Amino acid sequence: MDTNAPALPLQGPLYDVVVVGGGINGCGIARDLAGRGARVLLVEQHDLAAHTSSASTKLIHGGLRYLEYGEFGLVRKALQEREVLLRAAPHLIQPLTFVMPHDPGMRPAWMIRIGLWLYDHLARRELLPASTALDLRQHPAGQPLRDGWTRAFAYADGWVDDARLVVLNALDAAQRGAVVAPRTRCTGLQRHAQHWMVTLQPDGGAPATVRTRAVVNAAGPWAEQLLREHAGLPPRRHLRLVRGSHIVVPRLFAHDAAYLLQARDRRVIFAIPYEQRYTLVGTTDVEHHAGLDAVAIDADETAYLCAEVSRYFRRAITPDDVVWHYSGVRPLLDDEHGNPAAVTRDYRLELDTAGAPLLTVWGGKITTFRTLAEEAAQRLAAPLALRGAPWTRAAPLPGGDLERVVGPCATPMQALQRYRAHLQRRWPWLDAAVVHRWARAYGTLALDWLEPAREPHDLGRQVAPGLFEAELQHLHRREWARDADDVLWRRTKLGLHLEAAQRAAVADWLQRLPPPDKPLVPLERGAGCH
């Protein structure tokens, strides 16, 4: 399906639901509703996953540290989702072992053992191993650590490319009939008894108005602003905006496990293998009071992360070692807790039916996006008379149907291994690193451009090392990529591996493409709501 193809205008009530916000929650809700037969329009003011949803620690996890704050319901819900998502996207989500060096001055061993026992038993596990104790004097995980760290605990969670997870949800929504319109700002919401009039401003296009039976406010950090400024409604809840920043440094260790480090302020910091040559370090929890369009790490955050990591590793890091950094604002549901790190990561859904339905999403975390979306669709089912049943629990995300190619497998991890080997056998002239990246990023979606290829020439020009025109065409035509940031820093992480001239070549290639056909969405032309 070509996401640039123009859509034909529809008559009457154009949509059942307009979802405002192209982060993980908005795209997950659009996917779930489209799969139930609803007519859905998803609008996002910038690129998909341009903000919070591409700035996470990239974990599919229960949240071990939330147990300390008594968030047992949230942890159980998230733990239940880990293996659901591992099966839904075996190409994109993989198990990851975490090593937690024990600092007896922070938390006693008995407390950690109890926490890990709960973590092992709050939800059923079939794919992930139970926690265990480690002797760092004997275990490889102890080698990169400073002397004095002799004891650790290990447990398993999952890792995900967060921005690609968002895009795959949007792609699945589009494949099920939703219209997905990035770079389309919602500038007005006018409520009537039975419908909403939604004013939209596409980039480079004329303002337009669409009619919908319901609106979902999944605007993340902008949720309160959307209600106040565009719908004229006073928010019943409030968000606490907390900035989380991460740094990327040259690789601190050679093995495949990650570390959970106890910081001196009793927070936890992750050090995670990243893009083969690097280590991802994060995150911070800082109250954010500045604007939302240009969120960036500050010098204090960088110094904090470097200092805490350097307490543990033999190779100390300084701000000069940072090769990349990113920051996002978490829209946390304000529970009036004094410590930003202790503010709940759970979500609330608020359905307002004083007129046409309005569902607002407050808070949330990436691991629970599917259950949030399912609950949102269930809440809208009655007012919209939707007959479709819940369906996403057992449905693969696009590219995740690996067993269709390699046959039945014992685990999702085995399916990925077999799929990667299949690609290498079928296209032996491809570089192994490219095969590995395509298998993990795209799964079976890569077959769209690989199946017709008999030699490297069939993939088009290599615009940058390992980046062929065939992949760029896919990203542009099917995944809504428009500029170099979309490609290099969200849908792939090749920006880390390319030199400035190579990144410029990718930008130039994208700029030479014709603009997408207009209109991107079926619009009722008009200057505003009526």
N, C-alpha and C positions, 0 to 999 in steps of 0.2 A: 504494500500500500504506500502510495506517494503522499506524504503529509503536506506537500505543497499544492496538491490538486485543488482547484477551486470547488467550493460547495455550492449547490443550487439553493436559491431562496426557498423557504418553506412558507406555507400559508397558515394562518391562525396562530394559536399559541406555539411559538417556535420551540420552546424547550420545556421539559419537566423541571430541570434543575440547571442553574448557572452556579458553578463552583468558582469562587474567587480565591486564587492562590495556587501557584504551581510548585509548591514544596511537596514533601513526602505525604503529608496528610491530605492535601487537596488532590494530588494525583491518585492516591489510594482510594479516596472517596469516589472520584470520577470513574475509576476502573470498576469498583464494586457496583455502583449504580448502573453503569452502562451494561454490565453483565446481567443485570436484572431486567433489562429492556427499557430503561429510562432514556429519554432524549436529553443528553448532557452536553453542556458547553463549559469547558474549563478555560479560564482566562488567567494570565499571569503578566504582571507589569513588566518583568524583565525576562531573562532566560529561565527555563525550568531549573530548579535547584540552585538558583543564582545566589542564595543567601544562606539561611540557617542550615538547610538540608544538604549543602555541600561542605559544611564547615564543622562537621561532627568529628568525634574520635574514631568513627567508622567501625563501631562495634555493634554486633547483635548479641546483647547480653542481658542477663537478669538484673545486673546492677548490684554487685556484692556489697558495696558500701552503703546502699540504701537500707540494708537490714539494720544498720546501726541507728537509723532514724525511725525504725519501726514500720517501714513501708512494706510490710509483708505481702499485702494484696498486690501492689505494683510489681514486686519482685516475682511473685508466683505467676502473674499474667505474662511478664516478659520471659520468664524461663519456659513457659509453655510454648511461646512463639519461636524460640530459637530453632527447634528442630522442624517446625512447620516451614520456616523460611529456608532452612538448609535444603529441604526437599523441593521447595518451589523454585529456587534459583541455585542449583548446585554449581553452576558456572561462576556465579558472582559472589556467593557466600561460602566461606570455608571455615572449618573449625580452627581454633587458635588456642594454644596452651599458654596460660599466664603463670608466671613465677612471681611469688610475693616473698621477698626476703623478710625475715622476721626481725623486727626491731622491738625488743621487749620493753623499751621505754615508752613505746606508743600504745600498743595493745598487747595484753598477755596472751600466751599461746592458747590457753584454754578458751578465751573469747573467740579467737580466730577459728579454732577447731569447731566450736559450736556454730559459728557463722557458716563455715564451709559444709558442715553436716546439713544444715537447713538448706543451703544452696543446692546440695546434691539431691535433696528429698522433697522439696516443695513442688516439684513437677516431675513427671515421668521422663526418663532419659532412655533413648534407644541408640543414639548415635555418638553421644559425647561421653567420655570417661568420667569416673568419679574423681574427686580431689584426693591428693596424697601429700605426704611430707617428703622433703628432700634434704639430703646432706650436701650442702654447697661445696664442701671440701672434696667431694667425690663426683658430683654431678657437673656436666658441661656448663650448665647455667651459672655456676659459680666462678668460672674462669675469668669473665670480663669484669667481675665485681672486685671492689677493694677488699683488702684483708680485713677480717673482723666479721664479715657477713658469712656465717657458717650454717645457718638453718633457714629453710624456706618452705612454703606451701605452694602447691601447684593445683590449678583447676582449669577447666575448659569452658570457653565461650565461642563466639563466632566473630568473624571479620567480614566487612562488606565495603564495596566501593559505593559510598552513599549517593553520589550524584547519579551514577548509572542506575541505581535502584529506583530513583525518582523517574528517570527517563523511561525505564522499562514499564513502570506503572502507567505512565502517560501513553506509551505505545500500545499497551494492552487495552487501555480505555479507547483509544482511537480505532483499534482493530475491531472493537465491539460496538462501534458506531458513534462514539463521542467525538465532538469537535474540540480539538486542542489548539488554543491560540496563545502562544507566548508573545511577549512584547505587545500586549494589549491591556491597557490600563482601564480599570473600572473607575469612572469618575462620577457616577451618580446612581443611586438606588431609590426608586420611588415606589412606595408600597400601595397596593390596592387590596380590596377584599379577597380577590381570587388570583391575583397575579402581581408580579413585579415588572416594572420597566427599568431596564438596566442600560445606562449610558456607557459606551465604550469608546476608548481612544486608541486605535491601533497605531503603532509606530509608522510614520510616513503615510498614514491614511486619513480619511475624513472621519469625524466623529459619527457614531451610529448608535441606534437604540435597538435592543432586543427585548422580547417579552418572555417571561418564564413563570412557571407556577410556583417555584421555590428558589431560594438562594442559600448557598452554603458559604459561610464566612470562614475560610481556611487561610486567612492572610497572615498567620503567624504573628510576628512582632507588630504588624500593622492592624491586627484584629480590632483593637479598641478604636483606632483612628478611622477604620472603615465604617464602624457603627456611628461614630459621632459626626464625622465630616461628610460622609456620602449617603448614609441612610437617615441621618437626623435622629438617631436613637441613643439614649443614655445607656452605656454599658452597665450591666448588672454585676459583672465581675471585673477584676482588674488584673493586669499582667505585671509581672516583675521582670524587667529586661536585664538579663545577666549575660555578659560577654564571656565567651569561651575562646581562648586563643591557643594555637598550636605552632610548634616550630619543627622544621625538618633539618636534620644534621647528617653529616656523613656517618655511615653505619658504625654503631658502637659495639656490635657483637655479630658473630657469624652464624649462629644457630637460628632456628625458625620459631622459637618461642618468644613471647612478649614478657614484659615485666610490669607488675603493679607495685609501685613504690609508695611507701608511706611518707608523706612530707611532714616537716616539722610543725606545720599548723594543723595537723591531723587530717588534711585532705589526702587524696590519692592522685598520683600522676602515673600515666602509662608511658612506657617506652616500647614501641611496636615496630617490627620489621616492616620496611616500606619501600616499595619499588626497587627491590633487589639491592640497591647501593646505599640505602638511607635508613635512618631511624626517625620515626614520628614520635614527638614528645608532646604531651598535653594531658589535661587542659587546665586553664585557669577558670576562676569564678569571680568576675568583677562586675559590680553594678554598672550598668551602661546608661548614661544620661544624654549622650550626644545623638546626632542624627543616625538614621538607619541605612542611608544609601552608601555610606563610605565607612564601614566598620573596620578597624585596624588594631593590631596589637600595639601596646605601648612599651616603652623601654623597661618599665618596672616588671611587666609580665614576662618579657624575655629574660631579664636577669633572674627572676624567681624560678622559672623553669630550668635555666642553666644551673643555678646554684643547687636546686634540689636533686637534679639528676647527677650532678658531680659528687654529691655525697655518697653515691652508690658505686659509680663506675670508675675503674682505674684511669680511664681516659677522661679527664675533665673537659667540659665544653664551656665555651664562652659565646657571647653574642656574635663574635666574628665567625664562628663556625656555622651559623644559621644560613642555609642555602635557600630556604623558602619559609614562608609563614602564612597562616590564614587565620581569620577570626570570624565568628558568627555570634549573633545575638539570640539567646534562647528565650522564647516567650513563655516563661514559667508562670503558672497560676499562683498568684500572690496569696500565700498563707500566713503572711505577717511574721515569718520566721526571721530572726535577726541575721542569721548566717546565710549568705547566698548559696553556699554549697549544700545547705540542708533544706532548701526550698524544694517542695515536692516536684518530681518529674512526671507525676501522673497527669491525666487529662480529665477535662469535664466537657460534656456536650450539652449545650443549652438550646432547646427548641422553643422558639417563640411563635405561637400561632394566633397572635392578636392581629389577624389579617392573613395575607399570604404567608406561608411558612418561611421562617428564617432560622437556620441552624448555625450556631457559632461554635467553633472549636477553640477551646482554651487549653493551652499547654500541650503536653505529649512528648514522646521520645521516639526515635526512629524504630526501635525494636517492636513497639506496639502499634505501628501504623496500620497493620492489617486488621487487628481487632477493633481499633478506633474506627476504621472505615466501615467495617461490618456493622458496628453498633450505630454509626451515623445513618447507614442505609436502612437499618431496621427502624430507627426513629422516624425516618421520612416515609416509610412504606405505607403506614395508615393514612396520613394526610394526602398522599399522592396516589393512593390506591394501587401501589406497585404489587404485582403478584409474584415476582421472582423471589426465590428462596436464597438464603446464604449459600455461596458457592466458592469463595476464594480459598478456603482452607486446604483443599486438595488440588488446586489448579496451579500449574506451573506458570511462572512469568515468562515473557517472550525470551526464547533462547534456552530455556531451562528444560526442554523436553529432550535431554541427551539420550535417554534410553530408546527413543524412536530411531536413533542412528546406530547405537552400539548394542542394543538389546538389554534385557533385564540385568540389573546389577544389585549386589547385596547392599550397597550404600551409595548415597549421592557422591561421596568422594571417589569411589571406584568408578562411577559413571564418568566423572570428569577425567580421570586418568585414561580411561579407555577412549574417550572422545578425543583427547589430545593426541593419543597414539594413532587414532584413525586419521586425523588430519595430516599427521606427519607421513603416514604410509601413502595416503592418497595423493598428496602434493609434496613429494620428497624434495622438490627444488625450492621450497620455502624455507627461509631461515628459522631455526628452532625457536628463537626468541620471539619472532613474529607469531608463530603458531601458538606458543604458550600464551601470549597476550590476547590474541583473538579468541582462543578457546575460553579464557576466563572472562573477558569483557563482553563477548557477544554470544557465546554458546552456539546454538544452531543457527542464529541469525547470520553468522559469518558465511554459511553455505550460500546465502543469496548472491554473494559475489565470487565465492570460490567454485561453486558447481560449474559455471561456464568456463573456468580458467584451465588452460592446458599448459601454459608457460607463463613466466613472469610478465611478459608483454601484455597478456590479457588482463592484468590488474591495473594497467595504465602506468603513468609515470610515477616514480618514487619521489614525491614532493619533498620529503624529509626522510632521514634514515628510518626504515621500517614503516613508513606511512605512505601507502599507495593511494592513487586517485580513486580506486574502487572503494576503499574504506571511507574516504572523504565524501564521495558521492552518497554513500549510505547515510553518513552522519547528517548531511545536508538535506537529503530527500526524505528520509524516514525518521530522523531523530531531532529535527528542528534546529540543527546547528547553523549559525549564521556567521560567526566571527571566530577569530583565532582563540579567544578565551573559552568559548563554548567547546571547542575541539580539544585544545591542549591542556586545559586545567580542570574541566568538568568531565566531559565524556571520555577522555583519556587523560592520563597524567604525563603525557609525553613532553610537556613543557619543562619538566625537571631534567629531561635527558638531552634536550636539544640546545644548541648554541643560538645566540641571538639572531644570526643570519638565517638559520634554519627555521626558527619560529616566524621570522619575517616572510620567508617563502610560503609558509602555510597561510599566513594572513593575506598575502598577495593572491594566492590561488583562490581563496574564498571570496575576495573582493571582485574577482573577475567573473564570478558566477552571475547569471541574470537574477534580478530580484524575484522573490516568490510571487506567484500569481495572486492577484487580488480579485475578490476578497478572500482573506484567510478563513473567515467565518461567514455563515449565512446571516446577513445583516438586514435589518429594516432601516433604511436610511432616514436620518433625522438629526436635528441639531440637539435634541435633548429628550428627556422623558415627557410623555404626554399623559 
